[in-house]
Amino acid sequence: MSDSAERTRNPEKVDPARVLALCSGASFMAFLDLSIISIAFPDILDDFPGTSLNTMTWILSGYSVMLAAVLTLAGRIADSVGRRTVFLWSLAAFTASSLVCALAPSVGWLVAARFVQGGAAGGMIPAALGLILSTTPRERIARAVGTWSAVAGFSAVFGPAAGGLLLRAFGWRSVFYVNLPLCGAMLIAAVVMLPRQLRGTGDRLPDAVGSVALALGIAGVVSALTEGDAWGWGDVRTIGLGGAGIALVVGAVLRSRTHRAPALETTVWRSPVFRTANVGLGLLNMTMYAWMLAAPLFAADIWHWSVLETAGALSVGAVSSMVGSLAAGRLTRPAAQVKVTVLGALSFAGSNAIWASSLFGSTPNFWGAWLPAAILGGGGLGLAITCLSTMAAGTVPPLKFAGGLGMTLTVRQVGGAIGVAGFASITASSADPGSVSSFHHVYVAAMIVNIVGALVICTMLRTLRTPRPSGTDAAPVADGAAPVS
């Protein structure tokens, strides 16, 4: 179904700019809570003495596991019952679970609430992005995705900085209390502002068996990747969780290919552009998450910077990423988007080459090393991720926006989990773990992955030049979404 047909079904007048601001703000909060808590671990341990580090890691891991597990399923449900409905309920659940986190009387309560909070975030993000895409005129979608990407990307680096300030002033519980007024205001705005008539397809809800298998499978894979270094990659828990997770995902995919109401919208994968864009996003997120973990640790452990010094330095990459995202959002021609994506991936590779060089030694070197590397890497990521996200969105039919982009976000989360696991494994296997050379090994590996990503993305130029066979379900990127049969 075309955009015009979609708007005929949903004639209520909306302001795309307001929807973009609201949904970007909600996504910002969801991604922010993925990173803001990491800096609070020492304070939480002080409040709950005797808590094992393994248990503590689930305060962070539980959120990321549930986020990854729910994204695809929530997108499918949003397309069926309505993105507004899923967005409102998810935002309400996110607000309520934030309150439970803030009041948690024990670590057990905190971990459980973080699982719920991660699941709520997993429902909120694809519904929010689906709302943005379905209310934005086709010619402005690239710019809208650029804005959304810039806001979401900034949250990853803003989190530790905001967390540090809140911790110093009010303690670790303030990290969750701050969500309440912000999310409460967004919830009220969403009830008033979001179009009531922008409803779902009315299709049956996704297959329950396939949905449970998909969610548990993704959760198993991400859990194994997250805990593999701590448990040991040969440990029965790591192998069992990872193997069972892969089997469940494969089973869900096979079941979705023939089910009348599939848990996974497999038809969008027929587009070679969608497939390649997702591979590129997965590879970029691998290196981005490894960088996000390595950079603050390097600053704190090697250069002995304070929390606020580290936060200030990290903001350079965040601002550069925002600028890159906004610039990429102005591009509309697919060929130009591919070329800029390759440029962005190679820029991030160049940034990692600087990090792996002697410029990053034991002596702090902000102006000669950190600043150029952060500008190059942040800007490159902003360009590449925004262009790839826009191209992926351009291949998804309007009525499948949330489901299709939920899968893209899941791919990104799984890529991020692989990146974190890779960082831990490379540093642990170094001759001197935690040394300058162990960090250099991580950056060399990231540089190689970025170059491979650039080569993969280059193949899209050939895809764009190849005429589309008549009757195919693959979507033409330049003309927008694929037709819905």
PyMOL commands that set and color helices and strands:
alter all, ss='L'
color gray80, all
select helices_A, chain A and resi 3-9+16-35+38-47+53-81+83-103+107-135+138-170+174-177+179-193+208-231+236-256+266-270+272-302+307-328+334-355+366-394+398-429+436-465
alter helices_A, ss='H'
color red, helices_A
deselect
rebuild
show_as cartoon
